[in-house]
Amino acid sequence: MCSGCATTERRLTVAAGTTGRIAASVDLPDLPAECRAHMARVVPKEGEKWRWVQKRWEIVADTEDKRTARCAAFYDDVAEGFEVTGVAGDAE
């Protein structure tokens, strides 16, 4: 095989790999509903001491942080599942 043909064959292989990746559909899982929920608001009640308002806010904020961590872990797992390694034509 001539060297020009090898280059053409290599380019065709890379192009076919790229076309295949573009044409492949990705079926992402649904985002958990809790990942779309907004943080609850802490509204002071009449006559409530401010230290209890602060305590309620801290509880709500801790819950929000835990929810964010769960959502991040979920999508880290999703992203890991879609990682492609060793695709022909990626390395030169």
HELIX and SHEET records of a PDB file:
HELIX    1   1 SER A    3  ALA A   23  1                                  21    
HELIX    2   2 ALA A   33  CYS A   35  5                                   3    
HELIX    3   3 TRP A   50  PHE A   82  1                                  33    
END                                                                             
